[in-house]
Amino acid sequence: MILKSMGKFGIIATLGFATSALADNPISSYHYLADPAATSTDEEFFIITDSDDPAGSDGYTIKSLYGFSSRDMKNWTDYGIIVDSKREVSYISDIWASGIAINPKDGKFYIVYPNGGGGGIGMVSAANFAGP
């Protein structure tokens, strides 16, 4: 009897998890994005993610950060790449799990990033979320 109950519960739980895993309104679906970080003002939300781009048989390289913003958490603006370590910060091996913050005094955006190759931590800033 207990086994039958657990079987029914397992089916219901699986179906519930499966439907909740399908996003009604994904922020982006054009390639694999990981390690999001977020910040906000009183009017807008901002999210950065890194992109795990295929690098052949060696795995992945993570060289860029993508940016998204929303005023209602339903409709998102995709800024594309807002930090490209291949062009802007050439000494970085890989850039992942970055953080973002806004200085409330001047509205400037700050992104703190690790150097995936073990070379330390860096920071970029901009007056505009999309850069430069």
N, C-alpha and C positions, 0 to 999 in steps of 0.2 A: 504494500500500500504506500509506504513512504517512497519507494523507488518510483512508482507511478506519479506521485505528486511532484517529485523532483524532476521527472521527465517533462511534465507539463510546464513547470516553472522554467526549466532550461530552455524550452522552445519559446515561451513568451519573452523571456529575458533576451534571448538571441535576436528575435524579431524586433524587439524594442531598441536594442543597441544598433542593429543594422539600419533601421530607419533613421535613428538620430545621427548616425555617422554620415549620412548624405546631407550636405549643406544646402539649405534653401537658397542661399545667396553667397557663394564663395567670393572672397576678395579677389582671387586670381586663380586661373586654372590653366595657364598656358605653359608652365613647366614647373619643375620641382623647386619649391621655396621652403626654407627651413629657418629655425631659430628666430622667431619674430621677437621684436622689442617694440614697445609702444610708449607714447607720451601724448599729452593733449593740452589744448588751451581751453578757455571757457566755451569756445565755439566749434572747435575742430579736433578730431582724433588723427594721430599720425602713427603709422606702422612702418618699420623697416624689417626686411628679411634678407638672409643671404641666399644665394642661388648655388645649388650643387650641380654644376655643369659637368657633363661627362668629359673625362680626360683620357679616354682610351682604356687600355688594359690596366693602367695603374690606379684606376678608381676615379675620383672626382677632384676637381679643383674648385676652390671657392674664392673667386676673385672680385665679386661684385655684390653690392647691396642694392636692393630694390626698395622703392618707396611707394606708399599708398596713403591716402587721406580720405576722411569722411566727415560730414557734418551730422549725419543721422545714424551711422553704423549700419546702414543698409545699402546706400549708394556710394561706391568707392571710386576715387580718381587714381589711376595707375600712372605714376611718374616714370616708370621704367627704372633704369639704372641711375641711382643718385650718387653712388660712390663706386668708382671703377679703379681697383688697386693696380691693375695693369698699366693704366695711364697716369693716375693721379698720385699714387703712393707706391712707387715701383719696388721698394725694398721689402714688401710684404710677401710672404710665401703663400699663405691662405688667410682669408678674413672670414671669421664666422662668430656667431653668438655675440654680436655687437650690442651696445646699449645706446639709447637716445634720450635726450632731455632738452627742454627749452628753458632758457634763462628768463625768468619772469620780469626781470628789470629791463632787458632790451629786446626780448623776443627772439634772440639768436638761437639756432639749433646747434646742438653738440652731439656728435657721434663718437663714442669711445669703442675701439676695436682692438682685439688681440692680434698679434702676428702669429699665425698658426705654425710657423716654423720655429717658435720659441724665442723670437727676437725682441719680445717686450710688448708694450701696449702703446697705442697711439690715439690721437684725437684729431678730428676735423671739425670745423665749424662753418656755418653759413648763416646769412641773414634770411635766406629763403630756403624752404624745405627741399626744393628741387635743385638747390645749389646755384651757382658754383660755390 
